[in-house]
Amino acid sequence: MGLMENVPKVLDPLPGGSRLADAVDYVVNWARSRSIWPLTFGTSCCAIEMMAASMARYDISRFGSEVFRASPRQADLFIVAGTIVEKMAEPLVRLYEQMPGPKWVIAMGSCTISGGPFYYDNYSVVKGVDRLIPVDVFVPGCPPRPEALLNGLVLLQEKIRKETLRNPRRPGEPLSAPAEDRWARAKEAWEELERIKDEQMAEARAKFAAEHPDYKPPKPPRAEKPAFPEVAREPAPHAGWNARAVADAVHARFPELKLFRLGDVAPEVLEARPADWIPSFEVPSGKLLEVARWLKDGELKMDFPLLLTSVDRLDRFELVAQLMNSSTSARVELRVPVEKIFPEGGSYAAGEKNQKYGATAPSLVPVWPGMGWHEREIYDLMGIRFEGNPDMRRIFLEEDFPGHPLRKDFDMPGRAIPRHA
């Protein structure tokens, strides 16, 4: 509070000074509680409800908090609304430290308070923002309604009005206790109670079984499964190139490419496919750029890359790219096997998990620059490096994060709270 902390020291020795200090106390805290400026900060679903609270229907400005500031140096309330991941933790703490005091924090929503549904089995979500910064008011919900946030703001105002210049507010320390698997502890306690009950009932059960050797417990009633008539699938209307035409065009230029899981099929089989079926071709890694350039510049004009993702097939990776012609809506899918590069003599066999191995694939950035973000995501989560990508950095996790979380061999018990089997 700076200068204001010295007011009681100056006024209390004077006649009637303590009453004057109390009056100053009241006016200062009343003004502070009625002019709380929140920081513009939102990370997930709860941020939508926070935005709704500032709109005309709920009108957070009634409480003097309509001035959302874009700079932490002009804000004194940090409403943390949404999931906080570890990569976001450091910037969040930096923003809090840049806010001038006195400052307050509202934790909004289950994910912010405890990690929410991401509490277990998650490698990146912080298990509560109070492990990073001190929190004054918790607003539970998933997500909480704007009314709940307004109630949390009223509680914070009451808390501010109770602060005094003689005993100024001191922010607490972040929570340091380790996250616990409360679900597993409850399960263990329940299993122990069941074991004790079984021991106590063992004699009575044996006696009953001897007296009633033919007894069979009744089966629980089961609701009759309703029978629904089969509804014929209505083919979707399609304009422009259909799946058969796309497949024929690709096969005319690259006859060696095979359809995924179909191989070489008769034309009438493709003709019977619905109009919205997307032909998927298996493309060798070394031929990917040639096929991609033809798809973009050739007769199909696949000018819009829909997605690029990857699958861990244990013995190999598999890239999956979906492309579309933005004029005709014609689509095609490419599946590219990518070899896993193991250490000398290594392989992905039983008992050999967690060994270091890499993978490389040609980048599609020279053909579609927008693929750069997709390739960075695949590198971050799957560990495939793309040769030719000018910005091969992680996009979600820290650069020093150990491993790649979407690989089947990823195992980091220190970052997740594993459930008991």
C-alpha positions as CSV (number, residue, x, y, z in Angstrom):
1,M,0.0,0.0,0.0
2,G,3.0,2.3,0.1
3,L,2.3,5.7,1.5
4,M,-1.1,4.8,2.9
5,E,0.4,2.4,5.4
6,N,1.9,5.4,7.2
7,V,-1.4,7.2,7.7
8,P,-2.2,5.5,11.1
9,K,1.3,6.2,12.4
10,V,0.8,9.9,11.7
11,L,-2.9,10.3,12.8
12,D,-3.2,7.9,15.8
13,P,-1.1,10.0,18.2
14,L,-3.2,13.1,17.5
15,P,-6.5,13.8,19.4
16,G,-9.3,12.1,17.5
17,G,-6.7,10.9,15.0
18,S,-7.7,7.3,15.3
19,R,-11.2,8.1,14.2
20,L,-9.9,10.1,11.3
21,A,-7.7,7.1,10.3
22,D,-10.7,4.8,10.4
23,A,-12.6,7.3,8.2
24,V,-9.7,7.3,5.7
25,D,-9.6,3.5,6.0
26,Y,-13.3,3.3,5.0
27,V,-13.1,5.7,2.1
28,V,-10.0,4.1,0.6
29,N,-11.3,0.6,0.8
30,W,-14.8,1.7,-0.5
31,A,-13.1,3.3,-3.5
32,R,-10.9,0.3,-4.1
33,S,-13.7,-2.2,-3.9
34,R,-15.8,-0.1,-6.4
35,S,-13.1,0.5,-9.0
36,I,-11.6,-3.0,-9.6
37,W,-10.0,-3.1,-13.0
38,P,-9.6,-6.7,-14.3
39,L,-6.9,-7.9,-16.6
40,T,-7.9,-9.0,-20.1
41,F,-7.0,-12.6,-19.8
42,G,-8.8,-15.8,-20.7
43,T,-7.7,-19.3,-21.7
44,S,-10.7,-21.5,-22.3
45,C,-14.4,-22.0,-21.9
46,C,-14.7,-19.9,-18.7
47,A,-13.4,-16.9,-20.6
48,I,-16.6,-16.9,-22.7
49,E,-18.7,-16.6,-19.5
50,M,-16.4,-13.9,-18.3
51,M,-17.0,-12.0,-21.5
52,A,-20.8,-12.5,-21.1
53,A,-20.6,-11.0,-17.6
54,S,-19.3,-7.7,-19.2
55,M,-22.2,-7.5,-21.7
56,A,-25.4,-5.6,-21.3
57,R,-27.5,-8.4,-19.9
58,Y,-25.3,-8.9,-16.8
59,D,-23.4,-5.6,-16.9
60,I,-20.4,-6.1,-14.6
61,S,-19.9,-2.3,-14.8
62,R,-22.6,-2.0,-12.1
63,F,-19.9,-3.1,-9.7
64,G,-17.2,-0.7,-11.0
65,S,-15.3,-3.4,-13.0
66,E,-16.2,-2.6,-16.6
67,V,-12.7,-1.4,-17.4
68,F,-10.9,-4.5,-18.6
69,R,-7.2,-3.5,-19.1
70,A,-4.9,-5.0,-21.7
71,S,-1.8,-4.1,-19.7
72,P,-1.1,-5.7,-16.3
73,R,0.4,-2.4,-15.1
74,Q,-3.1,-0.8,-15.3
75,A,-5.0,-3.7,-13.7
76,D,-5.5,-4.8,-10.1
77,L,-7.7,-7.9,-10.5
78,F,-6.5,-11.1,-12.2
79,I,-9.5,-13.2,-13.3
80,V,-7.9,-16.5,-14.3
81,A,-10.6,-18.1,-16.5
82,G,-9.9,-21.5,-18.0
83,T,-7.3,-24.3,-18.2
84,I,-3.7,-23.4,-17.4
85,V,-1.1,-25.6,-19.0
86,E,2.6,-25.7,-18.0
87,K,3.8,-23.7,-21.0
88,M,1.4,-20.9,-19.9
89,A,2.5,-21.0,-16.2
90,E,5.6,-18.8,-16.6
91,P,3.8,-16.0,-18.6
92,L,0.9,-16.1,-16.1
93,V,3.2,-15.6,-13.1
94,R,5.0,-12.8,-15.0
95,L,1.7,-11.0,-15.7
96,Y,0.8,-11.3,-12.0
97,E,4.1,-9.9,-10.9
98,Q,3.8,-7.0,-13.3
99,M,0.5,-5.9,-11.7
100,P,0.9,-3.1,-9.1
101,G,-0.3,-3.7,-5.6
102,P,-2.7,-4.0,-4.0
103,K,-3.9,-6.7,-6.4
104,W,-6.3,-9.6,-6.2
105,V,-7.0,-12.9,-7.9
106,I,-10.2,-14.7,-8.8
107,A,-9.9,-18.4,-9.9
108,M,-12.9,-19.1,-12.2
109,G,-13.9,-22.6,-13.1
110,S,-13.0,-26.2,-12.2
111,C,-10.0,-26.3,-14.5
112,T,-8.5,-23.2,-13.0
113,I,-9.1,-24.3,-9.5
114,S,-7.9,-27.9,-9.6
115,G,-7.3,-29.0,-13.2
116,G,-10.9,-30.1,-13.6
117,P,-11.4,-33.1,-15.8
118,F,-7.7,-32.9,-16.7
119,Y,-6.6,-33.6,-13.1
120,Y,-5.7,-37.2,-13.8
121,D,-3.5,-38.7,-16.5
122,N,-2.4,-35.4,-17.9
123,Y,1.1,-34.3,-18.7
124,S,0.7,-30.6,-19.2
125,V,-2.2,-29.1,-17.2
126,V,-1.4,-27.3,-13.9
127,K,-3.4,-28.9,-11.1
128,G,-4.8,-25.5,-9.8
129,V,-3.7,-21.9,-10.4
130,D,-3.1,-21.5,-6.7
131,R,0.1,-23.5,-7.2
132,L,1.4,-20.6,-9.2
133,I,-0.1,-17.4,-7.6
134,P,-2.1,-16.7,-4.4
135,V,-5.9,-16.7,-5.0
136,D,-8.4,-14.6,-3.1
137,V,-11.8,-16.0,-4.3
138,F,-12.6,-19.3,-6.0
139,V,-15.6,-19.5,-8.3
140,P,-16.4,-23.2,-9.0
141,G,-18.3,-24.5,-12.0
142,C,-17.6,-26.0,-15.5
143,P,-18.0,-23.3,-16.6
144,P,-19.6,-21.1,-13.9
145,R,-22.3,-18.8,-15.2
146,P,-21.8,-15.0,-15.3
147,E,-24.0,-14.8,-12.2
148,A,-21.5,-16.9,-10.3
149,L,-18.6,-14.6,-11.4
150,L,-20.6,-11.6,-10.3
151,N,-21.1,-13.3,-6.9
152,G,-17.4,-13.9,-6.7
153,L,-16.7,-10.3,-7.4
154,V,-19.2,-9.2,-4.6
155,L,-17.3,-11.5,-2.2
156,L,-14.0,-10.0,-3.2
157,Q,-15.4,-6.5,-2.6
158,E,-16.5,-7.5,0.9
159,K,-13.0,-8.8,1.5
160,I,-11.4,-5.6,0.3
161,R,-13.7,-3.5,2.5
162,K,-12.6,-5.5,5.6
163,E,-8.9,-4.7,5.0
164,T,-7.4,-2.0,7.2
165,L,-4.4,0.4,7.0
166,R,-3.2,-0.7,10.4
167,N,-3.2,-4.3,9.2
168,P,-2.7,-4.1,5.5
169,R,-3.4,-7.1,3.2
170,R,-0.4,-9.3,2.5
171,P,-0.8,-11.8,-0.4
172,G,-0.3,-15.4,0.7
173,E,2.0,-17.9,-0.8
174,P,1.1,-20.3,-3.6
175,L,0.1,-23.8,-2.6
176,S,3.1,-26.1,-2.3
177,A,1.5,-29.4,-1.3
178,P,1.8,-32.1,-4.0
179,A,-1.2,-33.1,-6.0
180,E,-2.8,-36.3,-4.7
181,D,-4.8,-39.1,-6.3
182,R,-7.9,-38.7,-4.2
183,W,-9.9,-41.1,-6.4
184,A,-7.4,-43.9,-5.8
185,R,-7.3,-43.3,-2.0
186,A,-11.1,-43.4,-1.9
187,K,-11.1,-46.6,-3.9
188,E,-8.6,-48.2,-1.6
189,A,-10.6,-47.3,1.5
190,W,-13.8,-48.7,-0.1
191,E,-12.0,-52.0,-1.0
192,E,-10.7,-52.3,2.6
193,L,-14.2,-51.9,3.9
194,E,-15.5,-54.5,1.5
195,R,-12.7,-56.9,2.6
196,I,-13.6,-56.5,6.3
197,K,-17.3,-57.0,5.5
198,D,-16.5,-60.2,3.6
199,E,-14.5,-61.6,6.5
200,Q,-17.3,-60.8,8.9
201,M,-19.9,-62.5,6.6
202,A,-17.8,-65.5,5.7
203,E,-19.3,-67.8,8.4
204,A,-22.9,-66.8,7.7
205,R,-22.4,-67.3,3.9
206,A,-20.9,-70.7,4.4
207,K,-23.8,-71.7,6.7
208,F,-26.4,-70.5,4.2
209,A,-24.7,-72.3,1.3
210,A,-24.8,-75.6,3.3
211,E,-28.5,-75.2,4.1
212,H,-29.5,-74.2,0.6
213,P,-27.3,-76.1,-1.8
214,D,-29.6,-75.5,-4.8
215,Y,-30.0,-71.8,-4.3
216,K,-29.2,-69.5,-7.2
217,P,-29.4,-65.8,-6.9
218,P,-32.1,-64.2,-9.1
219,K,-30.9,-62.4,-12.2
220,P,-31.5,-58.7,-12.3
221,P,-34.3,-57.6,-14.6
222,R,-33.2,-56.3,-18.0
223,A,-35.2,-53.9,-20.1
224,E,-36.2,-55.2,-23.4
225,K,-34.1,-53.8,-26.2
226,P,-36.3,-51.9,-28.6
227,A,-36.1,-52.7,-32.3
228,F,-35.7,-49.8,-34.6
229,P,-36.4,-50.0,-38.3
230,E,-33.4,-49.7,-40.5
231,V,-33.3,-46.3,-42.2
232,A,-31.7,-46.1,-45.7
233,R,-28.8,-43.8,-46.0
234,E,-29.6,-40.8,-48.1
235,P,-26.6,-40.0,-50.4
236,A,-25.4,-36.4,-49.9
237,P,-25.8,-34.1,-52.9
238,H,-22.5,-33.4,-54.6
239,A,-21.4,-30.8,-57.2
240,G,-18.3,-30.9,-59.3
241,W,-15.8,-33.7,-59.0
242,N,-17.0,-36.8,-57.2
243,A,-14.9,-39.5,-55.5
244,R,-14.7,-41.7,-58.5
245,A,-13.5,-38.8,-60.8
246,V,-10.8,-37.8,-58.2
247,A,-9.6,-41.4,-57.9
248,D,-9.5,-41.8,-61.7
249,A,-7.5,-38.6,-62.1
250,V,-4.9,-39.6,-59.5
251,H,-4.6,-43.1,-60.9
252,A,-4.1,-41.7,-64.5
253,R,-1.1,-39.6,-63.3
254,F,0.2,-42.0,-60.6
255,P,-0.9,-45.6,-61.5
256,E,1.4,-47.1,-58.9
257,L,-0.6,-45.5,-56.0
258,K,-3.0,-47.8,-54.2
259,L,-6.2,-46.9,-52.3
260,F,-5.8,-47.3,-48.6
261,R,-7.2,-50.6,-47.4
262,L,-8.8,-51.2,-50.9
263,G,-5.7,-51.7,-53.1
264,D,-6.6,-52.2,-56.8
265,V,-10.4,-52.3,-57.0
266,A,-12.7,-52.5,-60.0
267,P,-14.2,-49.3,-61.3
268,E,-17.8,-50.4,-60.4
269,V,-16.7,-50.6,-56.8
270,L,-15.7,-47.0,-56.8
271,E,-18.8,-46.0,-58.6
272,A,-20.9,-47.5,-55.8
273,R,-19.2,-45.4,-53.2
274,P,-21.3,-42.4,-51.8
275,A,-20.6,-39.0,-53.3
276,D,-19.0,-37.7,-50.0
277,W,-16.6,-40.6,-49.7
278,I,-13.0,-39.3,-49.7
279,P,-10.5,-41.5,-51.7
280,S,-7.4,-42.2,-49.6
281,F,-4.1,-43.1,-51.3
282,E,-1.0,-44.7,-49.9
283,V,2.0,-42.5,-50.9
284,P,5.7,-43.4,-50.3
285,S,7.6,-40.8,-48.3
286,G,10.0,-40.2,-51.2
287,K,7.2,-39.4,-53.6
288,L,5.2,-37.2,-51.3
289,L,6.4,-33.8,-52.7
290,E,5.9,-34.9,-56.3
291,V,2.3,-36.0,-55.6
292,A,1.5,-32.9,-53.5
293,R,2.7,-30.5,-56.2
294,W,0.6,-32.2,-58.9
295,L,-2.4,-32.2,-56.6
296,K,-2.1,-28.5,-56.1
297,D,-1.1,-27.4,-59.7
298,G,-2.6,-30.2,-61.8
299,E,-6.2,-30.7,-62.9
300,L,-7.5,-31.4,-59.4
301,K,-6.4,-28.0,-58.1
302,M,-6.3,-29.1,-54.4
303,D,-5.5,-25.5,-53.2
304,F,-6.8,-25.8,-49.6
305,P,-5.0,-28.1,-47.1
306,L,-7.6,-29.2,-44.6
307,L,-5.4,-31.0,-42.1
308,L,-2.1,-32.8,-41.5
309,T,-1.9,-35.3,-38.6
310,S,-0.1,-38.4,-37.6
311,V,-0.7,-41.9,-36.2
312,D,1.8,-44.1,-34.2
313,R,1.5,-47.6,-35.6
314,L,4.1,-49.0,-33.2
315,D,6.4,-50.2,-36.0
316,R,6.1,-46.9,-38.0
317,F,4.4,-43.5,-38.0
318,E,1.8,-42.6,-40.6
319,L,1.1,-39.1,-41.8
320,V,-2.5,-38.3,-42.9
321,A,-3.1,-35.3,-45.1
322,Q,-6.5,-34.2,-46.3
323,L,-6.7,-31.7,-49.2
324,M,-9.7,-29.9,-50.9
325,N,-10.5,-28.0,-54.0
326,S,-12.1,-24.8,-52.6
327,S,-14.1,-24.3,-55.8
328,T,-15.6,-27.8,-56.3
329,S,-15.3,-29.2,-52.7
330,A,-13.5,-32.3,-54.2
331,R,-11.3,-33.9,-51.5
332,V,-8.5,-36.4,-51.4
333,E,-6.5,-38.0,-48.6
334,L,-2.9,-39.0,-48.5
335,R,-1.4,-41.6,-46.1
336,V,2.4,-41.6,-45.9
337,P,4.3,-44.2,-43.9
338,V,7.3,-42.7,-42.0
339,E,10.0,-45.1,-40.8
340,K,11.1,-45.0,-37.1
341,I,14.8,-44.6,-36.8
342,F,16.0,-46.7,-33.9
343,P,19.4,-46.9,-32.3
344,E,21.7,-49.6,-33.8
345,G,20.2,-53.0,-33.2
346,G,17.0,-51.5,-31.6
347,S,13.4,-52.1,-32.5
348,Y,10.0,-51.5,-31.1
349,A,9.5,-54.9,-29.6
350,A,8.1,-56.1,-26.2
351,G,10.2,-54.8,-23.3
352,E,12.0,-52.1,-25.4
353,K,9.8,-49.1,-24.8
354,N,11.1,-45.6,-23.9
355,Q,14.2,-46.1,-26.0
356,K,15.2,-43.0,-28.1
357,Y,14.2,-43.1,-31.7
358,G,13.5,-40.5,-34.3
359,A,11.7,-40.0,-37.6
360,T,12.0,-37.6,-40.5
361,A,9.6,-36.7,-43.4
362,P,9.6,-34.2,-46.2
363,S,7.9,-30.9,-45.4
364,L,4.8,-29.8,-47.3
365,V,5.5,-26.1,-46.5
366,P,7.0,-25.5,-50.0
367,V,3.6,-26.6,-51.5
368,W,1.2,-25.3,-48.9
369,P,2.8,-22.7,-46.5
370,G,-0.1,-23.2,-44.1
371,M,1.0,-26.7,-43.3
372,G,3.8,-25.3,-41.2
373,W,1.6,-25.1,-38.1
374,H,0.4,-28.6,-38.5
375,E,4.0,-29.9,-38.9
376,R,5.1,-28.1,-35.8
377,E,2.2,-29.7,-33.8
378,I,3.2,-33.2,-35.1
379,Y,6.9,-32.5,-34.2
380,D,5.9,-31.3,-30.7
381,L,3.5,-34.2,-29.9
382,M,4.9,-37.1,-32.0
383,G,8.6,-36.2,-32.6
384,I,8.6,-36.3,-36.5
385,R,11.0,-33.7,-37.9
386,F,10.0,-32.3,-41.3
387,E,12.9,-31.6,-43.6
388,G,12.4,-28.2,-45.3
389,N,10.2,-26.6,-42.6
390,P,11.8,-23.2,-41.8
391,D,10.5,-23.1,-38.3
392,M,10.9,-26.5,-36.7
393,R,10.1,-25.6,-33.1
394,R,7.6,-26.9,-30.5
395,I,4.3,-25.2,-30.7
396,F,2.5,-26.3,-27.4
397,L,5.2,-27.5,-25.0
398,E,8.4,-26.0,-23.7
399,E,11.5,-26.6,-25.8
400,D,13.1,-28.7,-23.0
401,F,10.0,-30.9,-22.5
402,P,11.3,-34.5,-22.3
403,G,9.7,-36.7,-24.9
404,H,6.6,-36.4,-27.2
405,P,3.3,-37.0,-25.4
406,L,1.3,-38.7,-28.2
407,R,3.7,-41.5,-28.8
408,K,2.5,-44.8,-27.6
409,D,5.7,-45.3,-25.5
410,F,5.4,-41.9,-23.7
411,D,5.4,-42.4,-19.9
412,M,5.9,-39.6,-17.4
413,P,4.4,-40.4,-14.0
414,G,5.8,-37.3,-12.5
415,R,3.6,-35.1,-14.7
416,A,0.4,-37.0,-14.5
417,I,-1.5,-38.6,-11.6
418,P,-2.1,-42.2,-12.7
419,R,-5.3,-43.9,-11.8
420,H,-5.0,-47.3,-10.1
421,A,-5.8,-50.2,-12.3
